Amino acid sequence: MLHPAEELASQFPLHPSPLVKYIRLGLANGALPLTSGQPYLDAMDVEAMAECAMKGILSHPKGLLYGSNRGLGALREAVLHWQKTEGCAPEEAGEEHLMLTLGSQYAFDLICQGTVKPNDPVALDAPCYPDTWCTLIRHKARLMPIPVDQDGMDLDVLEERCTRGDIPKLVYTILNHQNPSGCSMSPERQARLLKMADRYRFLIVADDPYRLLNLDGPRDHGASIPLVGFQSGLVLYLGSFSKVLAPGLRLGWILGHPAMVESLARLQEMTMISMPAADSLLVLEFLKQGLMAEQLQRVRRFLKVRRDALKEGLARWKLNVRVPSGGCFINLFVDQPSAMAMELVTHRGVATVPERAFWPHVPEAKDRFLRLSFSWCSPEELQRAADIIGELASEGVRG
């Protein structure tokens, strides 16, 4: 017989993330972690952030009180200015177009709270970051996985669904250096997706945490979604400090039409009153001091050295890999990725994640590659991991 607390807990509509399973397996087995996509401490200027935290709080002590449901006004202004200089926000955007959130994952949950009703169809990248579709399952959405290729979401597949009358309530996509595939949506597809949203009246949720992590020089984004689509009311653009500054700060933002932002801000106020003050004041001071440009160079150098170390290590074994021009992941195409991932973590000391972990339980789910994160290990550890993976790949894996 279940304990009353266990009986209540069993009724929570929660779906565990398969990604967490592989991260925990790696920890339990003391394996080299090629699982987590967060940059390690060496990618962060910890001393500068500590100084900014102290100076930010002392300079704005009233920030420690309850604040706006959109987040600290001065920080919203600073984020908007920074995003305009990076080409991520249109020049005509004002503070009314932007609100701060607890990272982009919470932002997506907030959007689902406000827009998704049980059995609403929601299209999303396939494969996709699992916390996204776990969130949709929690909100009882009907999932519509749309495959991705090197240019992002396959809009021919999405268009076919729409013409059959299966029109999504919203479409979720990661625009640049997608997790887990590393693909980026081409400007042509972004323009087409905007036209489709207007024709079929669905909402685009464009998540972009890796946009500024180009490792092979600047990327021409063209007439991208955040610059063109925000005024239509059919686009919500999500940004985050997690990959470029520090994931533990839990700060992100939503850029969109003022009416959408105002509604989501009211919902955020009902959920959490206001944003955490200390994190906001730290980031405000960091941006005011002009430290972000140097930080972006720092994190790009950090990731590029590690990506190239892993790439070179895998190349020695002549393995079939997809190496993106940015972000945090390499794809290794092998037979039986799930079986190989388990063998690596339990017997070889390397933790990876198979593609299958990025698919919900749908008939079209695939398992073609291992996602190898290069953001947490040293270059030497990544070279060692590549040799272990190469040895196992040459031996073959039993199913």
Buried (B, 14 or more C-beta within 10 A) or exposed (E): EEEEEEEEEEEEEEBEBBBBBBBEBBEEBEBBBBBBBBBBEEBBBEEBBEBBBEBBBEEBEEBEEEBBBBBBBBBBBBBBEBBBEBBBBBEEBEBBBBBBBBBBBBBBBBBBBEBBEEEBBBBBBBBBBBBBBBBBBBBEBBBBBBBBEEBBBBBEBBBEBBEEEEBBBBBBBBBBBBBBBBBBBBBEBBBBBBEBBEEBEBBBBBBBBBBBBBBEEEBEBEEBBBBBBBBEBBBBBBBBBBBBBBBEBBBBBBBBBBEBBBBBBEBBBEEBEBBBBEBBBBBBBBBBBEBBEEBBEBBBEBBBBBBBBBBEBBEEBEBEBBBBBBBBBBBBEBEBBBBBBBBBBEEBBBBBBBBBBBBBEEEEBBBBBBBBBBBBBBBEBBBBBBBBBBEBBEEEBEE
